[in-house]
Amino acid sequence: MASRYYLVFWSRRSTATVVPAATAAQARTRAHARHKAGYGTLLSARQANAADRRLIRKGAWVRRRKDGSSPQFGTAAARTVARRQRSRYRSWL
């Protein structure tokens, strides 16, 4: 079976944590093991889509917001907005 990846979202992080797991429940458990101070509570675990899986296999950083949008795919203006949003969370990372 091809490995599945889940994006785990935290309450006080602008982007998700990528976790290899077979199920969403397993992804939550594995994400808790990587939990760091300042991340806040675990909100959700969603399976990575095809575009995200390509980035993960390439070893690139996958950025997804809680609303499901991605600052990596889009206009320069959208990426600038995302950069500004990430810098708001910088103190917690």
MOURKA-V521192 format. One record per residue. N is the residue number from 1. PHI is phi in whole degrees, -180 to 180 (none if undefined). PSI is psi in degrees with one decimal (none if undefined). OMEGA is omega in whole degrees, -180 to 180 (none if undefined). Layout:
BEGIN
N/PHI/PSI/OMEGA
N/PHI/PSI/OMEGA
END
This chain:
BEGIN
1/none/136.6/178
2/-67/142.1/-178
3/-69/140.0/179
4/-101/147.7/176
5/-121/142.4/177
6/-121/145.8/174
7/-102/118.9/-178
8/-104/125.6/-176
9/-102/138.1/-180
10/-112/155.4/-177
11/-69/-30.5/-177
12/-118/33.6/173
13/-128/142.4/-178
14/-77/-23.7/-178
15/-129/167.7/-175
16/-88/163.0/172
17/-99/132.8/179
18/-89/127.9/-178
19/-132/124.4/173
20/-78/126.2/-178
21/-162/159.1/180
22/-85/-33.3/-178
23/-134/165.5/178
24/-65/-36.7/179
25/-64/-42.3/178
26/-66/-36.7/178
27/-62/-41.8/178
28/-62/-44.8/180
29/-62/-46.1/-180
30/-67/-35.8/179
31/-66/-39.0/178
32/-60/-32.6/179
33/-67/-27.7/180
34/-97/2.9/-176
35/-60/133.8/179
36/-120/156.2/178
37/-59/135.7/179
38/99/-13.4/180
39/-73/-26.4/-176
40/85/-154.5/-178
41/-92/156.4/178
42/-78/123.1/-177
43/-93/-52.0/-177
44/-159/161.3/175
45/-128/119.0/-180
46/-121/143.3/179
47/-68/138.2/-180
48/-69/139.9/179
49/-83/179.4/-174
50/-59/-42.7/-179
51/-64/-41.2/179
52/-66/-41.6/180
53/-61/-38.1/177
54/-62/-44.8/179
55/-63/-42.0/-179
56/-63/-46.1/-179
57/-64/-33.1/178
58/-74/-15.2/-178
59/88/10.3/180
60/-83/156.4/179
61/-74/130.8/178
62/-99/124.0/178
63/-115/120.1/175
64/-134/136.7/176
65/-87/167.2/-180
66/-60/-28.9/180
67/-81/0.4/177
68/94/-10.8/180
69/-78/162.3/-178
70/-128/130.4/177
71/-74/-9.7/-179
72/-82/-25.3/-179
73/-113/115.2/-180
74/151/-170.9/-176
75/-76/165.5/178
76/-62/-37.7/180
77/-64/-41.1/180
78/-65/-38.9/179
79/-68/-34.8/177
80/-65/-42.3/178
81/-61/-42.1/-180
82/-64/-40.6/180
83/-62/-41.6/178
84/-63/-40.7/179
85/-64/-43.4/180
86/-63/-38.1/-178
87/-68/-23.2/175
88/-67/-28.9/-179
89/-94/-4.6/-172
90/-50/-40.4/-176
91/-64/-22.5/-179
92/-91/-13.5/-174
93/-87/none/none
END
